[in-house]
Amino acid sequence: MSEAWIIDACRSPRGIGKPEKGALASMHPQHVAASVLKAIAARNAIDTAEVDDIIWGTSAQVGAQSGDLARMAALDAGYDLRASAVTLDRFCGSGITSVSLAAAMVMSGMEDLLIAGGTEMMSMPARRLGDGPPMMDSGNLRLRLSHPQSHQGVCADAIASQWKAKVGLLKRSTKATSNQAWCRFTGTMAALLWIRRSFLAPAHQSKALRC
């Protein structure tokens, strides 16, 4: 079985996830993903015609995040038409699932060069459609009777309240390990360059974020 190697990592800056308030709220989700895809290709001198596949995770695939975001972002980033792309949804595990599947494709020998990651615009309006408390069943009331699934944020609050002491211990231990892991990602920030034209309302300002 072949080995799978991660040769580089790249990410965008983060902003507040609130509509019309976050620093990146006016960006189209495809622009965020395209900025990262463009940076990863430039940093590693990748001939994008040799990219077998782009596997991308996006949980709320509605509105501006729908329509195979990975493929649209790759085209927007100037990738070769032969670089195919697919977008998947495993809720908060979408990005890590994308990386795992990319590794599995290499290890199986089916593909040689893949790019994997994910995009989620928390500031995008109507990420989850419907009235009332957000549920994960997309309005399937029959499913809700047997498997009621509250939004993961609600579930996280409930877990934190019920097991407060254990969550506190976990928080302290993960903070220490995350600080160590962060050192491995120094220099991974990609610049976001865009003409500031909101997909919600027009604006006329050119901006670039660099970290």
Beta strands, then each sheet from edge to edge (+ up, - down):
strand 1: 53-57
strand 2: 84-88
strand 3: 114-118
strand 4: 192-196
strand 5: 205-209
sheet 1: 2+ 1+ 3+
sheet 2: 4+ 5-
end
